[in-house]
Amino acid sequence: MVIGGYYGFKNTGDEAILRAIAQELRARGHTPLALSARPRETRAFHSIPAAQRWNPFSVAWNLRRAGRFLLGGGGLLQDKTSSYSLDYYLGLLRLAKWLGKPAAGFNLSIGPLSPRGEAKVARAFANTPLIVRDQRSLFYAERLGLKAQLGADPALLLEAPKVAKEPGLVVMVPRYGVSPVPFRRLYARLIKQGFEPLFLGFQPGFDEEAMAAIGPVPYEITADPRRALHVLASAQFVVSARLHGMILAAVAGTPFAGIDYDPKVVAFCEETGAPLLSEDADGATLIQVATQGYEPDWKRVEALKARARGSFELLFPSPQPANGP
């Protein structure tokens, strides 16, 4: 099973998605192969085959040998950052179908998209199975005239580490390009009240910029979802501008809140009932949310995990027991 996504770029969230997809496919007897920017690192880290995503000959050769192509998961169907990435991913989908391989969009979110991007996505998935990871994307797909099915982010299926909570630890997950103001305000308030705030970056080479914008603060940056899960499981509360800061906090069983900067963050807060904070939230609101026991609806989190498991059943149904005589 060839998997195409934002893999091999040292992004904790996307590596968590790949880890979970590989885990679930192997449990169903399939061999996943990831298209990666750093295939050697992907092979070593995930213990799965990987191929260079930029080499068209390698991509075509591996797709020709594949039983199926999965595009996803993650926020691949957007052209806010650039139209090139959307063209690349839809190009993989077209190539797989041209080679006669079953292909599907797998636990994707949709948007933001320009009108041209919307037209491209509508054409690409007109006759191709599409599983989206949130209700907002389902509505968006319907608006584009697409028949999509509802799944959830595969990273929800990772295993929670068993670690003790550290009293007073509040973990903040910023992101480059997102306003540092709420993080500065919350950090100052937490320090005054005797908490131990820690900033956690999810993409080495990028999130250093986010930490510098906040100021001289205690931080750690990792591309390893296992390390991120360990830190988040140790915390009393998590405030995140990254979607997978919230998703991995949910896996770890740690209460969390999101910073509103992108539809996928808004969608996850809506689906879990977690607090959603604006980029210009005042210090009093931030400290209240982070210190007074605000929690998501854990039953809804469990329902999302069930949806994530069900998304694999949509494409790879478990064998049914034979009927008796």
Buried (B, 14 or more C-beta within 10 A) or exposed (E): BBBBBBBBBBBBBBBBBBBBBBBBBBEBEBEBBBBBBBBEBBBEBBEBBBBBBEEEEBBBEBBEEBEBBBBBBBBBBBBBEEBEBBEBBBBBBBBBBEBEBBBBBBBBBBBBBBEEBBEBBBEBBEEBBBBBBBEBBBBBBEEBEBEBBBBBBBBBBBEBBEBEEBEBBBBBBBBBEBBBBBBBBBBBBBEEEEBBBBBBBBBBEBBBBBBEBBEEBEBBBBBBBBBBBBBBBBBBBBBBBBBBBBBBBBBBEBBBBBBBBBBBBBBBBBBBBBBBBEBEBEBEBBBBBBBEEBBBEEEBBEBBBEBBBBBBEBBBEEEEEEEEE
